[in-house]
Amino acid sequence: MSARQRSPYPYWFIAPAAAIYIALFLVPTIASFWFSLTRWDLFTTEFIGMENFRQFLKEPQLINGLVNTVIYAVLTSGTKTVIGLLLAVLLTSGLYAQGFLRTVIFFPVLVSTIGVGITFFELMHPTKGALNLGLAAIGLPKVGWLTSPSLALYSVALIDLWKGVGLATLIYIAGLASISPDYYEAARIDGATRIQQFRRITVPLVRPATITVVTLSLISGLRSFDLIWATTKGGPGFSSDVLASVIYKQYQAGFYGLSTAGNVILFLLIAVLVLPLTLWMNRTEADQ
């Protein structure tokens, strides 16, 4: 049967998904690019070209927010990748009660991010938080986890690690399950140690899982907002502000065009950082 005579019936399977994608993603994305070039509110729109971008780039909080965004994304992505792999190896090694431990590690992924933020806000309270009370009980000084300008961003990154490492671990467990035991058996016969097996067999063969974990966690880190807002609201001062919280503050102040321009900048930042990295990792994998 020629292509012209082929029934169009299969295309109806993708029609609902395509309609949802166009309505909920493509149209809002195009509209965001347009509104970023305007000064607008709910009733009026005035085209002002690139003025929103020029003004946004002059904001003193922007550079701080950009730097914090990159630091936060790289830190959370890197730690989730390393710790997720180590936990996955541990939880596939025949450890006692490893099924229960997998559930415990994955459980924080299912909890609301806002709920996690509020909980850790109380746990890390400078005077009455459980963490500082515990430090005081053993004679150590209290720590301003969320109130110290030098610690706030890293404290939130630690909370993010606790919440998100379970997903990275799950992805790595699936990757480890796909590795044939014959590789490890041959390595043991050749006298390879566990560390050598990990370096020469495990790390290379879970590379597809690593690419997935790095990509997902990097995107999540770059667009992070809810956890930071629930714990520090970008403070103290602007020390833990990320690009998303700067955008939200502009929106709260009524600068809708300015905040839309910030969203476009965030979109471009994610594309510029994530796409080349993903292409490079995939190309490197194909070359091996």
Secondary structure, 3 states (H helix, E strand, C coil): CCCCCCCCCCHHHHHHHHHHHHHHHHHHHHHHHHHCCEEECCCCEEECCCHHHHHHHHCHHHHHHHHHHHHHHHHHHHHHHHHHHHHHHHCCCCCCCHHHHHHHHHHHHHCCHHHHHHHHHHHCCCCCCHHHHHHHHCCCCCCCCCCCCCCHHHHHHHHHHHHHHHHHHHHHHHHHHCCCHHHHHHHHHCCCCHHHHHHHHHHHHCHHHHHHHHHHHHHHHHCCCHHHHHHCCCCCCCCCCCHHHHHHHHHHCCCHHHHHHHHHHHHHHHHHHHHHHHHHHHHHHHHC
